[in-house]
Amino acid sequence: MFSSANLEHRVDKETYKREEPKLREALLAAQYELAQQKRFPVLILIAGVEGAGKSESVNLLAEWMDPRHIQTTAFADPSDEELERPHMWRYWRALPPKGKVGIFFGAWHTAPVVDRAFGRISEPQFDQYIDEAKLFEQMLSDEGVLVLKLWFHLTKSQQKERLKALEKDPGTRWRVSPTDWKFYKKHADFERVAERYTRATSTGTAPWLVIAGHDARYRNLTMGNALLAALRERLDEKNPGPGPDRTPPLLPSVDAMNVLRALKLQRPMTKPRFDTELEKWQGHLNLLSRDKRFAERSVVCVFEGNDAAGKGGAIRRVTGALDARRYRGVPVAAPTEEERAQPYLWRFWRHLPRQRSFAIFDRSWYGRVLVERVEGFCSEADWMRAYGEINDFEGQMVRHGTVVTKFWLAISKEEQFKRFKAREAVAFKQFKITAEDWRNRKKWDAYEQAVCDMVDRTSSAAAPWTLVEADNKYYARIKVLKTLCKAIESVL
């Protein structure tokens, strides 16, 4: 893959002088069209050999284009805040919104390549990073992000020549560090590892473009033309939007089994017993949250359920056991304009907790396979691929040490009707019942099928669903607390 980059590609001064102004003008026009349409974002990954012109390329794009519509992020060693969350968190929160160009200088490819070249990670670990990158980039592409991946390459002799030239010039001497020479000595290892990585992650939706970095004029024109061609192709689409949906349909169970209908929703628990159990399990949860072994852990609690199933009451019993400085409640409603400008999971990634903290989601990322599916707010292709994206999201959390607990609070249709009527009758509860709740009730069967599919496809050993029989609120609240405590205990 790097063989073409080893050639002595060059552009003479006259050609560059003639082509550069035209390219800049076309790029600027395309950028303004992108900003006006706001149909999709552009993400440019800058990677490659030290001394191959990566920094100059980033600066050049900022010079050629309008910097007001460019978000440049250079990723150095992760901060403490970043280390306390899954490693992809830092990239998710830096993604550009629709209409903007994002430039990532060193991204998710950097650490795996460097660590493998220096022998700090094993081959299976390297393969895991490759798989993770492919899934992430495929998700970005499915969400409409235009991903352009540029690898700037030099041969070992070219790299040595380049570093010596930079050191010789007093104006650029500061740009060469001992680390650059350390990487130079490992050039063969880097090239071998990088070629394997780029080949494995060069896909039809997000291919790598390898650019020979020895000649600055050639490098600049190649980079600019690649960006312009990618932009123009997407901007000039006649019928933008998803392609034909070829996803196989979800079929009903041949034995008519239904996980929700199999639940015994009315479970006994009296108020005196509830008070006793509440004190016991809240105290236990508080002790677990202060356990020194919990210092490198975090907890994500997801609460989903039928309308009026008691999610709020269950959440209050959880938070009542915790130090208010150690948890954050995340109520999830319809996405804002800012959130709609980003890939679907962006608004949930940004709320992941730091170590020794809890994030409690009242509704969650499962809205895509529930309300958005049933109400037709997204295409079938979108919610069908969401199952895999959600499993990957939760898998990354679990691998990082986060305890992921997911509760579906289930009530009968008759119990829901009683609670709706009770809310309408009590003045301080009327805000809890809306016309939308009554409208959703008419789609009970559709939501029930969506829940069954969700549980079937996203309940894993690492992040299982807990189905909570919630006709009796006392029983439901204790089951939530007990399950949460046992989940934390299992990892300490």
MIZA-586237 format. One record per residue (C-alpha): chain; residue in one letter; x, y, z. Coordinates in nm, 4 decimals. Example, Ala and Ser with C-alpha at 12.3 -4.5 7.8 and 13.67 -1.06 7.14 Angstrom:
  chain  resn        px        py        pz
      A     A    1.2300   -0.4500    0.7800
      A     S    1.3670   -0.1060    0.7140
END
This chain:
  chain  resn        px        py        pz
      A     M    0.0000    0.0000    0.0000
      A     F    0.2952    0.2310    0.0651
      A     S    0.4849    0.1347   -0.2519
      A     S    0.3413    0.4226   -0.4574
      A     A    0.4378    0.6647   -0.1810
      A     N    0.8012    0.5591   -0.2192
      A     L    0.8173    0.7058   -0.5684
      A     E    0.9760    1.0466   -0.6212
      A     H    0.6516    1.2291   -0.6944
      A     R    0.7216    1.5954   -0.7678
      A     V    0.5407    1.9039   -0.8971
      A     D    0.7398    2.1876   -1.0526
      A     K    0.6990    2.5467   -0.9383
      A     E    0.5186    2.6670   -1.2495
      A     T    0.2561    2.3928   -1.2294
      A     Y    0.2012    2.4616   -0.8617
      A     K    0.1786    2.8351   -0.9191
      A     R   -0.0861    2.7747   -1.1848
      A     E   -0.2928    2.5078   -1.0055
      A     E   -0.2863    2.6254   -0.6446
      A     P   -0.5098    2.9386   -0.6823
      A     K   -0.7735    2.7447   -0.8785
      A     L   -0.7761    2.4693   -0.6183
      A     R   -0.8107    2.7144   -0.3301
      A     E   -1.0998    2.8909   -0.4990
      A     A   -1.2838    2.5635   -0.5659
      A     L   -1.2256    2.4359   -0.2130
      A     L   -1.3549    2.7565   -0.0577
      A     A   -1.6663    2.7484   -0.2757
      A     A   -1.7327    2.3858   -0.1798
      A     Q   -1.6826    2.4669    0.1874
      A     Y   -1.9384    2.7501    0.1772
      A     E   -2.1837    2.5224   -0.0026
      A     L   -2.1308    2.2621    0.2691
      A     A   -2.1944    2.5233    0.5408
      A     Q   -2.5098    2.6419    0.3646
      A     Q   -2.6582    2.2966    0.3028
      A     K   -2.5727    2.1546    0.6484
      A     R   -2.6551    1.8085    0.5150
      A     F   -2.3447    1.6306    0.6392
      A     P   -2.0155    1.6901    0.8230
      A     V   -1.6652    1.6256    0.6892
      A     L   -1.4026    1.4507    0.8989
      A     I   -1.0403    1.4502    0.7787
      A     L   -0.7926    1.2204    0.9525
      A     I   -0.4292    1.3308    0.9230
      A     A   -0.1817    1.0498    0.9881
      A     G    0.1531    0.9173    0.8760
      A     V    0.5282    0.9206    0.9222
      A     E    0.6960    1.1851    1.1375
      A     G    0.8374    1.4590    0.9148
      A     A    0.6064    1.3779    0.6220
      A     G    0.4289    1.7136    0.6355
      A     K    0.1293    1.6419    0.8580
      A     S    0.1481    1.9681    1.0538
      A     E    0.2067    2.1717    0.7394
      A     S   -0.0951    2.0072    0.5777
      A     V   -0.3229    2.0929    0.8695
      A     N   -0.2020    2.4537    0.8659
      A     L   -0.2427    2.4723    0.4892
      A     L   -0.6062    2.3636    0.4992
      A     A   -0.6765    2.6326    0.7582
      A     E   -0.5090    2.8843    0.5270
      A     W   -0.6848    2.7715    0.2080
      A     M   -1.0309    2.7456    0.3611
      A     D   -1.2443    2.9532    0.5962
      A     P   -1.1204    2.8667    0.9478
      A     R   -1.4575    2.9672    1.0968
      A     H   -1.6042    2.6466    0.9566
      A     I   -1.3108    2.4206    1.0482
      A     Q   -1.2658    2.2438    1.3816
      A     T   -0.9095    2.1187    1.4253
      A     T   -0.8270    1.8809    1.7102
      A     A   -0.4770    1.7533    1.7809
      A     F   -0.4838    1.4487    2.0064
      A     A   -0.1879    1.4175    2.2407
      A     D   -0.1582    1.1859    2.5391
      A     P   -0.5016    1.1475    2.7002
      A     S   -0.5821    1.3655    3.0005
      A     D   -0.6981    1.2270    3.3356
      A     E   -1.0550    1.3128    3.2368
      A     E   -1.0172    1.1112    2.9164
      A     L   -0.8432    0.8179    3.0843
      A     E   -1.1418    0.7780    3.3170
      A     R   -1.3731    0.7026    3.0246
      A     P   -1.3657    0.4590    2.7302
      A     H   -1.0839    0.5640    2.4976
      A     M   -1.3185    0.6513    2.2088
      A     W   -1.4925    0.9144    2.4252
      A     R   -1.2361    1.1808    2.3360
      A     Y   -1.3027    1.1325    1.9632
      A     W   -1.6809    1.1253    1.9935
      A     R   -1.6989    1.4588    2.1703
      A     A   -1.4732    1.6245    1.9097
      A     L   -1.6813    1.5198    1.6074
      A     P   -1.7809    1.8099    1.3803
      A     P   -2.1529    1.8904    1.3338
      A     K   -2.3266    1.8959    0.9971
      A     G   -2.1991    2.1757    0.7753
      A     K   -1.8525    2.1839    0.9348
      A     V   -1.5127    2.0353    0.8537
      A     G   -1.3343    1.8548    1.1338
      A     I   -0.9604    1.7815    1.1141
      A     F   -0.8258    1.5155    1.3501
      A     F   -0.4485    1.5316    1.3807
      A     G   -0.3724    1.1900    1.5223
      A     A   -0.6835    0.9920    1.6198
      A     W   -0.7925    0.6372    1.7036
      A     H   -0.5308    0.4909    1.4668
      A     T   -0.2318    0.6467    1.6453
      A     A   -0.2067    0.4556    1.9732
      A     P   -0.2550    0.1063    1.8241
      A     V    0.0107    0.1607    1.5560
      A     V    0.2637    0.3148    1.7968
      A     D    0.2013    0.0613    2.0727
      A     R    0.2258   -0.2346    1.8354
      A     A    0.5442   -0.1023    1.6726
      A     F    0.7064   -0.0748    2.0156
      A     G    0.5684   -0.4121    2.1273
      A     R    0.3498   -0.2670    2.4006
      A     I    0.0377   -0.4514    2.2834
      A     S   -0.0087   -0.8020    2.1464
      A     E   -0.1256   -0.9009    1.8002
      A     P   -0.4767   -0.9960    1.9269
      A     Q   -0.5042   -0.6599    2.1022
      A     F   -0.3992   -0.4879    1.7794
      A     D   -0.6662   -0.6823    1.5919
      A     Q   -0.9251   -0.5651    1.8432
      A     Y   -0.8307   -0.2026    1.7767
      A     I   -0.8632   -0.2657    1.4036
      A     D   -1.2104   -0.4135    1.4439
      A     E   -1.3141   -0.1263    1.6685
      A     A   -1.1935    0.1318    1.4150
      A     K   -1.3785   -0.0361    1.1289
      A     L   -1.7032   -0.0460    1.3280
      A     F   -1.6685    0.3187    1.4284
      A     E   -1.5881    0.4400    1.0782
      A     Q   -1.8730    0.2349    0.9305
      A     M   -2.1094    0.3916    1.1832
      A     L   -1.9861    0.7411    1.0889
      A     S   -2.0415    0.6637    0.7226
      A     D   -2.3897    0.5229    0.7897
      A     E   -2.4712    0.8439    0.9786
      A     G   -2.3736    1.0490    0.6729
      A     V   -2.0278    1.1688    0.7797
      A     L   -1.7863    1.2176    0.4882
      A     V   -1.4657    1.0540    0.6172
      A     L   -1.1380    1.1322    0.4391
      A     K   -0.8323    0.9473    0.5735
      A     L   -0.4926    1.0768    0.4615
      A     W   -0.1682    0.8915    0.5358
      A     F    0.1461    1.0934    0.4586
      A     H    0.4397    0.8641    0.3929
      A     L    0.8183    0.8824    0.3632
      A     T    1.0815    0.6163    0.3087
      A     K    1.3420    0.5858    0.5822
      A     S    1.6021    0.7746    0.3808
      A     Q    1.3487    1.0470    0.2972
      A     Q    1.2517    1.0760    0.6630
      A     K    1.6150    1.1159    0.7675
      A     E    1.6681    1.3804    0.4992
      A     R    1.3559    1.5658    0.6072
      A     L    1.4398    1.5651    0.9788
      A     K    1.7950    1.6861    0.9144
      A     A    1.6662    1.9684    0.6933
      A     L    1.4238    2.0803    0.9644
      A     E    1.7005    2.0709    1.2267
      A     K    1.9350    2.2731    1.0085
      A     D    1.6896    2.5619    0.9669
      A     P    1.6749    2.7827    1.2829
      A     G    1.3101    2.8589    1.2034
      A     T    1.2033    2.4938    1.2089
      A     R    1.4581    2.3391    1.4436
      A     W    1.2054    2.3375    1.7293
      A     R    0.9811    2.1023    1.5340
      A     V    1.2241    1.8086    1.5629
      A     S    1.2263    1.6309    1.8978
      A     P    1.4140    1.3295    2.0347
      A     T    1.0893    1.1356    1.9894
      A     D    1.1051    1.1972    1.6142
      A     W    1.4479    1.0380    1.5949
      A     K    1.3326    0.7541    1.8183
      A     F    1.0507    0.6873    1.5708
      A     Y    1.2959    0.7145    1.2820
      A     K    1.5014    0.4277    1.4249
      A     K    1.1842    0.2172    1.4331
      A     H    1.0850    0.3101    1.0761
      A     A    1.0769   -0.0499    0.9493
      A     D    0.8572   -0.1619    1.2384
      A     F    0.6260    0.1365    1.1949
      A     E    0.5935    0.0785    0.8229
      A     R    0.5120   -0.2894    0.8708
      A     V    0.2502   -0.2231    1.1412
      A     A    0.1046    0.0829    0.9686
      A     E    0.0651   -0.0977    0.6377
      A     R   -0.1220   -0.3789    0.8057
      A     Y   -0.3445   -0.1321    0.9892
      A     T   -0.4231    0.0822    0.6850
      A     R   -0.4947   -0.2189    0.4655
      A     A   -0.7285   -0.3692    0.7242
      A     T   -0.9155   -0.0415    0.7859
      A     S   -0.9287    0.0821    0.4261
      A     T   -1.2910    0.0116    0.3380
      A     G   -1.5262    0.1102    0.0606
      A     T   -1.6896    0.3738    0.2791
      A     A   -1.3700    0.5040    0.4443
      A     P   -1.0585    0.4229    0.2375
      A     W   -0.7086    0.5430    0.3194
      A     L   -0.5329    0.7674    0.0697
      A     V   -0.1544    0.7323    0.0932
      A     I    0.0267    1.0513   -0.0120
      A     A    0.3990    1.0723   -0.0806
      A     G    0.5177    1.3470    0.1536
      A     H    0.8651    1.4139    0.0175
      A     D    0.7697    1.6997   -0.2159
      A     A    0.5576    1.9689   -0.0488
      A     R    0.3989    2.0929   -0.3725
      A     Y    0.2930    1.7445   -0.4768
      A     R    0.1669    1.6729   -0.1251
      A     N   -0.0400    1.9909   -0.1100
      A     L   -0.2060    1.9522   -0.4492
      A     T   -0.2797    1.5833   -0.3927
      A     M   -0.4391    1.6510   -0.0561
      A     G   -0.6414    1.9482   -0.1822
      A     N   -0.7679    1.7691   -0.4912
      A     A   -0.8676    1.4627   -0.2885
      A     L   -1.0695    1.6776   -0.0498
      A     L   -1.2284    1.8744   -0.3322
      A     A   -1.3272    1.5605   -0.5247
      A     A   -1.4839    1.4012   -0.2163
      A     L   -1.6726    1.7190   -0.1279
      A     R   -1.8012    1.7801   -0.4786
      A     E   -1.9192    1.4216   -0.5200
      A     R   -2.1295    1.4435   -0.2028
      A     L   -2.2513    1.8005   -0.2592
      A     D   -2.3595    1.7257   -0.6167
      A     E   -2.5714    1.4220   -0.5281
      A     K   -2.9067    1.4551   -0.7026
      A     N   -3.1087    1.2600   -0.4474
      A     P   -2.9191    1.2755   -0.1169
      A     G   -3.0313    1.0368    0.1494
      A     P   -3.0112    0.6676    0.2382
      A     G   -2.9965    0.4125   -0.0368
      A     P   -3.2432    0.1287   -0.0793
      A     D   -3.3134   -0.0679    0.2374
      A     R   -3.1996   -0.4258    0.1847
      A     T   -3.2044   -0.5235    0.5517
      A     P   -3.3680   -0.8630    0.6127
      A     P   -3.6913   -0.8178    0.8088
      A     L   -3.7323   -0.9191    1.1727
      A     L   -3.9709   -1.2136    1.1783
      A     P   -4.2161   -1.2969    1.4570
      A     S   -4.1366   -1.5921    1.6815
      A     V   -4.2545   -1.9202    1.5327
      A     D   -4.3624   -2.0451    1.8774
      A     A   -4.5431   -1.7175    1.9650
      A     M   -4.3299   -1.6717    2.2780
      A     N   -4.3247   -1.3176    2.4185
      A     V   -4.0795   -1.2305    2.6930
      A     L   -4.3024   -0.9569    2.8378
      A     R   -4.6206   -1.1628    2.8434
      A     A   -4.4315   -1.4375    3.0252
      A     L   -4.3738   -1.2043    3.3224
      A     K   -4.5891   -1.2223    3.6338
      A     L   -4.6348   -0.8472    3.6684
      A     Q   -4.8097   -0.8399    4.0063
      A     R   -4.5550   -0.9320    4.2716
      A     P   -4.6374   -0.9053    4.6443
      A     M   -4.4667   -0.6583    4.8763
      A     T   -4.6205   -0.4666    5.1647
      A     K   -4.5274   -0.1139    5.2712
      A     P   -4.3662   -0.2244    5.6026
      A     R   -4.1516   -0.4826    5.4228
      A     F   -4.0629   -0.2266    5.1562
      A     D   -3.9395    0.0181    5.4206
      A     T   -3.7188   -0.2503    5.5738
      A     E   -3.5785   -0.3657    5.2386
      A     L   -3.5273   -0.0081    5.1200
      A     E   -3.3097    0.0780    5.4177
      A     K   -3.1086   -0.2417    5.3709
      A     W   -3.0373   -0.2047    4.9985
      A     Q   -2.9867    0.1714    4.9960
      A     G   -2.7331    0.1302    5.2740
      A     H   -2.5608   -0.1478    5.0839
      A     L   -2.5467    0.0610    4.7641
      A     N   -2.3992    0.3534    4.9539
      A     L   -2.1256    0.1333    5.1005
      A     L   -2.0435   -0.0118    4.7587
      A     S   -2.0142    0.3379    4.6073
      A     R   -1.7590    0.4291    4.8772
      A     D   -1.5630    0.1034    4.8596
      A     K   -1.1976    0.1703    4.7738
      A     R   -1.2187   -0.1012    4.5059
      A     F   -1.4806    0.1114    4.3298
      A     A   -1.2255    0.3895    4.2687
      A     E   -1.1489    0.2700    3.9147
      A     R   -1.5063    0.1818    3.8255
      A     S   -1.8109    0.3726    3.7091
      A     V   -2.1779    0.2818    3.6712
      A     V   -2.4252    0.3486    3.3941
      A     C   -2.7896    0.2815    3.4800
      A     V   -3.0455    0.2746    3.1987
      A     F   -3.4130    0.3038    3.2847
      A     E   -3.6683    0.2211    3.0181
      A     G   -4.0259    0.1032    3.0503
      A     N   -4.3906    0.1557    2.9744
      A     D   -4.5316    0.5030    3.0339
      A     A   -4.6270    0.5329    3.4048
      A     A   -4.4288    0.2198    3.4920
      A     G   -4.2488    0.3980    3.7770
      A     K   -3.9085    0.4824    3.6310
      A     G   -3.8894    0.8126    3.8177
      A     G   -3.9720    0.6529    4.1526
      A     A   -3.7125    0.3804    4.1011
      A     I   -3.4488    0.6368    4.0033
      A     R   -3.5179    0.8433    4.3168
      A     R   -3.4608    0.5373    4.5361
      A     V   -3.1239    0.4838    4.3670
      A     T   -3.0098    0.8451    4.3922
      A     G   -3.1331    0.8596    4.7520
      A     A   -2.8535    0.6180    4.8412
      A     L   -2.5755    0.8107    4.6684
      A     D   -2.3597    1.1145    4.7373
      A     A   -2.5054    1.3885    4.5169
      A     R   -2.1539    1.4736    4.3984
      A     R   -2.1117    1.1224    4.2581
      A     Y   -2.4079    1.0858    4.0252
      A     R   -2.5640    1.2653    3.7344
      A     G   -2.9187    1.2194    3.6122
      A     V   -2.9613    1.2331    3.2350
      A     P   -3.3252    1.2809    3.1285
      A     V   -3.3570    1.1972    2.7594
      A     A   -3.6150    1.3738    2.5435
      A     A   -3.6373    1.4553    2.1729
      A     P   -3.2938    1.5537    2.0355
      A     T   -3.2017    1.9211    2.0166
      A     E   -3.0794    2.0941    1.7004
      A     E   -2.7204    2.0493    1.8238
      A     E   -2.7775    1.6781    1.8782
      A     R   -2.9471    1.6252    1.5406
      A     A   -2.6333    1.7651    1.3754
      A     Q   -2.4286    1.4745    1.5119
      A     P   -2.4317    1.0925    1.4801
      A     Y   -2.7100    0.9378    1.6872
      A     L   -2.5008    0.8071    1.9791
      A     W   -2.3071    1.1338    2.0226
      A     R   -2.5477    1.2789    2.2763
      A     F   -2.5119    0.9698    2.4960
      A     W   -2.1338    0.9337    2.4706
      A     R   -2.0927    1.2880    2.6020
      A     H   -2.2663    1.1943    2.9316
      A     L   -2.0558    0.8902    3.0224
      A     P   -1.9400    0.9175    3.3846
      A     R   -1.5928    0.9530    3.5239
      A     Q   -1.4514    0.6853    3.7518
      A     R   -1.6270    0.6419    4.0867
      A     S   -1.9375    0.8081    3.9450
      A     F   -2.2852    0.7094    3.8301
      A     A   -2.4752    0.8222    3.5210
      A     I   -2.8465    0.7498    3.5428
      A     F   -3.0341    0.7661    3.2135
      A     D   -3.4104    0.8215    3.2273
      A     R   -3.4751    0.6901    2.8751
      A     S   -3.1677    0.6294    2.6654
      A     W   -3.0084    0.5304    2.3347
      A     Y   -3.2741    0.2606    2.3111
      A     G   -3.5125    0.5255    2.1835
      A     R   -3.3874    0.4460    1.8330
      A     V   -3.5176    0.0874    1.8490
      A     L   -3.8308    0.1791    2.0441
      A     V   -4.0052    0.5132    1.9880
      A     E   -3.8160    0.6019    1.6677
      A     R   -3.8881    0.2590    1.5255
      A     V   -4.2579    0.2519    1.6189
      A     E   -4.3296    0.6155    1.5295
      A     G   -4.1337    0.6042    1.2041
      A     F   -3.8884    0.8786    1.3075
      A     C   -3.6027    0.6892    1.1403
      A     S   -3.5754    0.4394    0.8580
      A     E   -3.5871    0.0647    0.9128
      A     A   -3.2225    0.0450    0.8050
      A     D   -3.1307    0.2956    1.0783
      A     W   -3.2978    0.1145    1.3656
      A     M   -3.1907   -0.2276    1.2401
      A     R   -2.8216   -0.1323    1.2389
      A     A   -2.8669    0.0384    1.5777
      A     Y   -2.8724   -0.2992    1.7559
      A     G   -2.5125   -0.3652    1.6565
      A     E   -2.4020   -0.0078    1.7263
      A     I   -2.5589   -0.0205    2.0728
      A     N   -2.3933   -0.3534    2.1557
      A     D   -2.0577   -0.2093    2.0489
      A     F   -2.1177    0.1075    2.2564
      A     E   -2.1997   -0.0901    2.5687
      A     G   -1.9149   -0.3333    2.5023
      A     Q   -1.6661   -0.0460    2.5029
      A     M   -1.8037    0.0757    2.8347
      A     V   -1.7778   -0.2685    2.9938
      A     R   -1.4220   -0.3261    2.8674
      A     H   -1.3241    0.0038    3.0250
      A     G   -1.4580   -0.1088    3.3626
      A     T   -1.8018    0.0510    3.3607
      A     V   -2.0857   -0.1462    3.5172
      A     V   -2.3777   -0.1251    3.2740
      A     T   -2.7205   -0.2015    3.4222
      A     K   -3.0356   -0.1848    3.2091
      A     F   -3.3867   -0.1981    3.3520
      A     W   -3.7125   -0.2420    3.1644
      A     L   -4.0024   -0.1628    3.4006
      A     A   -4.3062   -0.3527    3.2768
      A     I   -4.6691   -0.2985    3.3770
      A     S   -4.9937   -0.4391    3.2443
      A     K   -5.2168   -0.2419    3.0154
      A     E   -5.4841   -0.2362    3.2880
      A     E   -5.2411   -0.1035    3.5494
      A     Q   -5.1249    0.1682    3.3122
      A     F   -5.4841    0.2826    3.2601
      A     K   -5.5355    0.3083    3.6374
      A     R   -5.2185    0.5152    3.6790
      A     F   -5.3070    0.7461    3.3910
      A     K   -5.6459    0.8150    3.5477
      A     A   -5.4913    0.8661    3.8922
      A     R   -5.2487    1.1210    3.7512
      A     E   -5.5289    1.3154    3.5880
      A     A   -5.7153    1.3293    3.9188
      A     V   -5.4278    1.4703    4.1277
      A     A   -5.3298    1.8300    4.0573
      A     F   -4.9578    1.7940    4.1365
      A     K   -4.9320    1.4818    3.9182
      A     Q   -5.1087    1.6147    3.6115
      A     F   -4.7801    1.7245    3.4532
      A     K   -4.6880    1.3541    3.4296
      A     I   -4.9692    1.2724    3.1869
      A     T   -4.9873    1.4122    2.8346
      A     A   -5.1875    1.3555    2.5190
      A     E   -4.8824    1.1759    2.3798
      A     D   -4.9050    0.9165    2.6597
      A     W   -5.2622    0.8325    2.5589
      A     R   -5.1625    0.8226    2.1923
      A     N   -4.8700    0.5865    2.2634
      A     R   -5.1080    0.3582    2.4504
      A     K   -5.2943    0.2940    2.1264
      A     K   -4.9740    0.1411    1.9874
      A     W   -4.9273   -0.0973    2.2794
      A     D   -4.8765   -0.4075    2.0641
      A     A   -4.6228   -0.2370    1.8356
      A     Y   -4.4203   -0.1162    2.1344
      A     E   -4.4424   -0.4604    2.2944
      A     Q   -4.2944   -0.6228    1.9840
      A     A   -4.0191   -0.3593    1.9694
      A     V   -3.9292   -0.4269    2.3331
      A     C   -3.9116   -0.8022    2.2745
      A     D   -3.6806   -0.7503    1.9750
      A     M   -3.4683   -0.5073    2.1774
      A     V   -3.4211   -0.7484    2.4671
      A     D   -3.3473   -1.0350    2.2305
      A     R   -3.0811   -0.8453    2.0370
      A     T   -2.9130   -0.6322    2.3050
      A     S   -2.9177   -0.8406    2.6243
      A     S   -2.5616   -0.9675    2.6583
      A     A   -2.3628   -1.1374    2.9326
      A     A   -2.1697   -0.8130    2.9855
      A     A   -2.4725   -0.5812    2.9750
      A     P   -2.7898   -0.7827    3.0383
      A     W   -3.1424   -0.6484    3.0538
      A     T   -3.3272   -0.6820    3.3839
      A     L   -3.7027   -0.7084    3.3328
      A     V   -3.8749   -0.5582    3.6349
      A     E   -4.2307   -0.6610    3.7188
      A     A   -4.3671   -0.3200    3.8140
      A     D   -4.7408   -0.3469    3.8809
      A     N   -4.6348   -0.3281    4.2476
      A     K   -4.4093   -0.0235    4.2774
      A     Y   -4.2603   -0.1395    4.6077
      A     Y   -4.1445   -0.4672    4.4569
      A     A   -4.0062   -0.2925    4.1473
      A     R   -3.7979   -0.0429    4.3427
      A     I   -3.6398   -0.3091    4.5609
      A     K   -3.5636   -0.5317    4.2616
      A     V   -3.3852   -0.2407    4.0922
      A     L   -3.1747   -0.1636    4.4009
      A     K   -3.0917   -0.5290    4.4644
      A     T   -2.9942   -0.5910    4.1003
      A     L   -2.7750   -0.2787    4.0920
      A     C   -2.5933   -0.3794    4.4114
      A     K   -2.5287   -0.7319    4.2864
      A     A   -2.3992   -0.5988    3.9526
      A     I   -2.1465   -0.3759    4.1306
      A     E   -2.0492   -0.6544    4.3715
      A     S   -1.9761   -0.8872    4.0825
      A     V   -1.6899   -0.6694    3.9564
      A     L   -1.5348   -0.5678    4.2880
END
